[in-house]
Amino acid sequence: MKILFFVSSMHAGGAERVAATLASAWAKRGDTVILVPTYTGKGSCFYPLDPAVRLEWLADRMGPTGRKAWPPLSKLRAIRNLVREVQPDVIVSFLTNVNVMVLLATKGLGVPVIACERTNPAFSNSAGKVLQFLRRKTYPWAAKVLMQSQDGVQALKQMARNVERLDVIPNPLPPGIDDYSTQTQGSLNLVQAAAAPASAPLNYRKQVMAMGRMVPFKRFDALIAAFAALAADYPDWDLTIWGDGPLRSDLEQQVQDVGLASRIALPGRTSQPWQELARADVFALTSQVEGFPNVLLEAMALGCACITVDCPSGPREMSQDGKDAVLIPLDNHDALVAGLGQLIDDATLRDTLGQRAAATVRARYGLPQVLALWDALFASVVTPVKQDGRT
């Protein structure tokens, strides 16, 4: 099968990581895959790709004049010309703005387009009124509109009632995650390790961990407040929040205000997220909203005992209604404190939840399982060609 795959960019990000994973998997098994970032600034490819994936930068086809003078029109022309040149069996497109552009550019060409939303449209602020209007107009042209969760399906139905061909395929676990596993001997106190002399012995302590961009909707302030409420009762536990962002200084001040600078670490970004997640005794997700929380999926796959708020969208589905993780109501401080305390206090519960989460998540979201869902989707939208060449 020949797959033409449009993405916004290949910078570091969840959608880009999934695009690299899928493109590489399809190419590795023998499909022809052309991956096309549409960002006019090009950039670089952050994630590794299988050598068989053909990477085409749309900006190169637009030319300097097209990128500066009339970028939207130049993009439409470049996409349409590329489709005519490649003659793919199917087109896959990621992100609302790219979906709209691809659907406009391919109108009338007869190639099925699978338009993939990467956020919950009811809560995303990335689509303004014009883009929302264009989404309502163009999405009915898609062979299928793909969401990451059932919550997303319901949200899109409310916002674009004329879109009927909807389906759900979750993100796959990334390749390589099987090389990591939780460490049951406890985790390093990063604050003390950073401050200690090189000759000092390392103290290993139990750890609550979170990870993500330091922005309001991640609600790391709520996690710090909940941990502070428990800290005195559990002096052998620490909290580490990996990531960076505009709220870093506010969170650092909050840590100082609660008097836990020696026990709450904000070490910044990490280039080895799985290695760090595998060191956690408890992983916590406190977001106000998610499109599909890859970090929660990966923490569960690594065998972390997880606590997550029941936010839209993804945690309820991933945890199977709270069977595989502690699922608590959104915006409920007392429930967060109680759920976190329950996991901190009960090593048997942590072990049970971690083992169950790893088994079920790997079974439901493993790459082979997700590829099978994509294959069924491709079969439903691609017209088979008979041996005599006629459809």
N, C-alpha and C positions, 0 to 999 in steps of 0.2 A: 504494500500500500504506500502511496505517496502522500505525505502529510505536510501541509504548509502551516506553520505555527507562528502566529503573531503575538508578540508581547510588547509591553511599553518600553522596558529596558532590561538589562541583565545585571543591574546593580544588586547589592546585598538586600534581600527582602524575601518575605514568605512566598509571594507569587512567583518571583524569579527562581527561587529554589525549587518549587514544584515544577515549573516549566523545564528547568534543567534536568530534573529527575525523570520526567516523562519523556522528554525528547531523547535523552540518552538511552532509556530503556527500549523505546521503539526502534531506535537506530541499531542498538546492539543485537536485536533479534532479527534484523534484516529489512525493516521498513526504510524507505527513503524519507528523511526528515530534513526540512529546511526551516531553521529557526530564524525569525526576523524581528529584531528589536526595532520599534518605530520611532524611538526618541531621536529628535533631530540633532541633539548634542552627542549622540553616539555613546560615549563612555567606554567601559570595558566590561568583559564578562567575568563576574565575580565567582561564579560557580563552575566547577569543572564539567566539561561536556565530553561525551564519547567521541572519539576521533571521526566517527562516521557521520556525525551531525554536521550539516552544512550551515554555517552561521553567515547570514546576510544582513548587513546594516542598511536599513531603508534609506538612511541619510546619504549613503553613497550613490543611491539611484536618484535622489532628488537634485543633487548638484548644489553648488554654493548659492546660485541665484534662487533656486526653488526653496532652499532652507530659509532664506532671508526675506524674499519678496512676498510670496504667497504660500506659506507652509501648509495650510490645510488642503488647498487645491493641489499643490505639488505632491502631498502624501497620497491623496486619492488617486492621482494619475500613476504614481509609482507603484502603489499596491495593485491597481488594476492591470498594469503592464506586467508585473511580476506573476500574477495569477495566470495571465494568458501565456506567459513564457513557460512556467512550471507545469501547468495543467495538472494540478493535484487532484487526488481522489476526494480529499476532504480538507477543510480549513478549520483549524482550532485557533480561537482568539481569547486572550486573557485581558480583563479589566474593561470597565464600562466605556471609557473614551476610545480605546482601541477597538472594542466590539462595534461601536457605532460607525467608526471610520471604515472598518473592514466591510461591514454590511452595506454601507453606501457605495463603496468602491466596487463591490462584486455583484451589485444588483444586475440581474439579467444574464450572468455568466453561466448559470446552471451548476455551480459548484456548491455542495452543502457546507454551510458554516455552522460550527458549534461555538456559540458565544458564551463565555464563562465569566460569571460574576465572581469576584473574589472577596466581597464584603457583604454584610447584611444591609440591603438597600434602605431599610427602615431607619437605620442609625448612622449610615455613612454620610459624611458631609463633603465627599469628593465629587459628587455630581450636583452641579448647580441646576437652575431652572431650565436653561437651554439644553443641557445634556440630558436631563430627565425627559424633556419633551422629545428629543431625538431618540432616546431609548424607547419610549412608547411607540414611536413611529417605525423604527427599524427592527426592533426585536421580533416582531411577528414574521419577518423575512427569514429568520434563522431556522435552520433545520432542527435545531434544539438549543434551548437556553439552559445552561448547566449551573446549578447552585452547589454549594459545599455542604449545606445542611437543610433539613426540613423547615427550620425556622426561616431560612432565607427564601424558600419557595413561597411560603405564606406571605412574607413581606413583599416580594415582587408582585405577587398576584394582586395585592392591594394597590400597588403603585402603578402597575401596567396591566390593567385588567384584560387587555386584548392579547396578551401573551399566553398561549395555551400549551405549547410544546415545551414543557419544563421537565427536568430530571435532576437527580442528585447523585453526585459522585464525590466522595470525600477526598481530601489530600492523602497521598500515600506516605508511609514512613520513609524517610530518606535512606538510600543505600549506605551501608557502613555503620549504622547504629547498632547492629548486632555485635560489634566488636567491644561494646561497652556494657557494663553491668554495675549494679549498685554495690558499694563497699559497706559491708555490715559492721566494720570496726569503728565507725564514727568518722567525722570529718574534721579537717584542720580549721582551727580558729584563725581566719585570715587576718583579723585585726591584730591579734597578738603575734602572729608569725611575721607580719610586716614590721612590727616595732621591735621585735626581739633581735639581739645580736646573732650573728651567724653561728656562733658557737653554742647558743642556747638550745636545749632540747625542745622539740616541737610538741605542743600539747594538742591532743586530738579531742574534739568536743562534738556533741551532737548539733545538728544544724537544720534550721528551717531555711528554705531557699526560694527565691522568686527571680524572674528574669524577664526583661523587656525594656522598651523605651520609657524613659522617665517623663511621661506626659499625663495630664489629668485623668484620662479614662482608664489608665492602668490601676489607679487607686492604691499606689504603694503607701501613701500616707495612712490608709486604713489598716494595712498590714502592720506597719510600724506601731500604730496605736494598739492593735490587738496583741502583738508580741510584748509590748511594754506592760500590758495588763497582766501578763503571765510570767514575766521575767523573774520576779522575786521568788516565785514558787518553784522555778526550774532553773537554778543557777548554772547548770551544766549545759545549757542550750544557748545557741547564738542564732542570729538572723543575717543572711547575706542576700543582697539584692543586686544582681548583675544587670548592667545596662548604663545608659547615659541619656541625657536629654535636658530640656529646658527647666525641669523641676528639680534638678540635682541640688542646687543651693538650698531650696526650700526643704527638701528631704534631709539634707545634712543638718540644717538648723533644727528640724524636728527631732533628729537623733540626739542632738545636744540638749534640747529642751527636756527630753525624757530621761536624760542622764545615763544613756546606754552606749556611749561612744566606744567603749571597750568590747561591746557585745553585738553591735549592729554594724556590718561592713557594707560599704557601697563602693566596691572595687572598680567599677567601670565596665567597659565592654570586655568580652572574652572571645578569643579566636577558637576556643575549645569548649563549646557549650555542653556537649554530651559528657565530656570528661567531668565538668563541674556538676552537672545534674546528677551524674552517677555517684557523687560524693554526698548528696543530700539525704537526710533521714526523712524529711517531709518537704514536699513541694507545694507552694500555695499560689493560686491564681485568684486575683481579687478584682479583675477588670469590670468596668461598667458595661462594656460591649466588646465583642470580638466577631470577626468574620469567620474564622476557623482557627482556634488557638493551637498552632503547631507546637509551641513549647509545652503545653499541657499534654498533648499527644505523645511527644518525645519523652517527657518525664515519666508518664505511665508505662511506655514501652521499656524504659530503663529499669522499671521495678520500683520507682519511688512511690511511697505512700502519699497520695495527693489529697488536698482539700481545695475545692473550687466553688466559686459563687455560681449560682444558676443564672448566668447572664445570657443574653442572646449574642451569638448563637454558637452551639457546639458542645459546651460542657455537659449538658444533660444527655445528649446522644452519646458522647464519648464515654461517659461514666455509667451508661445504661441505667439512667434514672437513679444514680447514687449507689449502685451496687459495687462499682469498681473504684470509687473515690468518695470522700465525704463531700456531699453536695449541700450547700447552704443557701438561704435566700440572699438576694442581692440587697446591698445597703442595710445590712443588719449587723451592727457591731457586736451585740451580745452573742449572736449565732456564730460569728467568726471566731470570737474568743473561745466559746464553748467547743466548737469543732476542732480548732487548733489545739486546745488543751487536751481534748480527748486523744488526739494522735500523739502528742508529746508524752502523755501519761501512760500510754498502752503500747508497749513494744510488740506484743503479739498481734494487735490490730494492725500496726504498721506493716509487719511482715506479711500478714494475710492479704491486706489490701494491695501491697506492692506486687506480690506474686500473682494475684488474680488480675490486676491491671495489665501486667506485662503479657500474660497469656492471652487475654481477650483482645487487647489492642493489637497485638501482633497478628492475631488470627483475622481480625476485621479490617485492619488498615495496612497490612503488609503490601509491599509493591506488587507481588503476583496477584493478590486478590483485587487490588484497585485496577490493575491492567486488564483483568478479566471484565470488569465493569465497563471500561473504555472500549474493549473489543465488542461487547454487546451493543454499545451505543453506536460505534462505527457501523456495525452490521445493519443497524436499523435506519441509518441515514444515507449510506452509500449504495447507489444502485448497482446491483451485480451485472457484470458484462458477460454475455453468453459467449460460447466458444466461436460462433460465427462473427463476433464483433458487434452484433446488434444488442441494444439494451432492451 
